[in-house]
Amino acid sequence: MLHKLAETLELGFWKLAIPLMTRSKAIRALIRSVYKIDNDPRLKKDLALSLAVSCAGFAFSVALFSLILLLA
């Protein structure tokens, strides 16, 4: 029962995804970019470092905002 449901969902997904990938330049570009990121360890490392720096900056700004609210 569960296997049949999963199979039906997968077939429905591919029935929708294949025509979208055929017609849409944006989706093809997105797939190409994701594939490039997935297969390039240096790019993956650079993206992870960028994400870490962005999160640290966000956390610092939230902490600074909270400190300003406490002191005001």
N, C-alpha and C positions, 0 to 999 in steps of 0.2 A: 504494500500500500504506500508506504513512505518512499520507496524506490520509484514507484510509478509517478508520484507527485513531483519528486525532484527531477525526474526525466522530463516531465511535461513542462516544468518551469524552465529548465535549461533549453529545451527546444523553442519555447516561446521567446526567451531572451535572444537566442541566436537568430530567430526569425525577424526580430526587430533590429538587432544590432548590425547584421550584415548589410541590409539596405542603407542604414544610416552611415556606415563606414564607406559604402560605395559612393554615396552622393555628397557627403559633407566634407569639405576641405578642412574645416576646423577640427572635426573629430579625427581625421587622418593625421593632422599635425599634432594633436594631443597624444595620440597613440605613439607616433614617432618620437615625441619628446620623452614620454614615460619609458619607452623601450631604451632610449639612449641613456637615461638616468639609471635605469636598472642594470645596464651592462657596463657602465663606466664607474669603477670603484673610486677614482679620483673625484669625479663629479659628485658622486654620492657623499663622499667625505666633505667636500666643500659645502654642499647643501646642508649637511648635518651641522657643520660649524656655523653656518649662517643662521640656522634655526636656533642654535644654542645662544648665539650673541643676541639675536632678536628677543628671545625669552628673557635673557638677563637684563636687557635694556628695559623691557616692559616691567619686570619685577622691580627694578630700581626706581622707575618712574612712579609706580604704585606706592612703594615705600616712601618716597620723597613726598608725594601728595598726602599720604597719611600723616607723616611727620609735620607737614605744614598745617594740616587741620588740627593736630593736637596742640601745636604751639600758638595758633591764632586764637 
